[in-house]
Amino acid sequence: MGNKIRYQKNAPLKEGDKVICIYMEDEFSPVAGGTPGIVKSVADVFGTKQYYVKWLSGSSLALIDGVDQWRKVVTDDEDIEDLNENRIVFVRSKKDIINKRK
């Protein structure tokens, strides 16, 4: 029937994963909570994982493990692809994701 979507809090990410920013610690231009994106690459910088993301907002700031908060979007049927390079579609609204955090 329908695909069940789950959101895994601060789960490890790999290239191609769908992610939603919950909180980004950046004094000048953080990605807003609720913004969806796609992981483009992963790096280990001085022992800390950094996930470089193409955000729907146009930003390309990295998520930093242990500093920022995100949700990895996981569907039960990984064959269903809801996003492409120009469009990102998630079933739940930003408001639902942010309210769930409280």
Secondary structure, DSSP 8 states (H G I E B T S, - for coil): ----EEEEET----TT-EEEEEE---SS----TT-EEEEEEEEEETTEEEEEEEETTS---EEETTTSEEEEEEES-TT---B-SS-B--SS-HHHHHHHH-
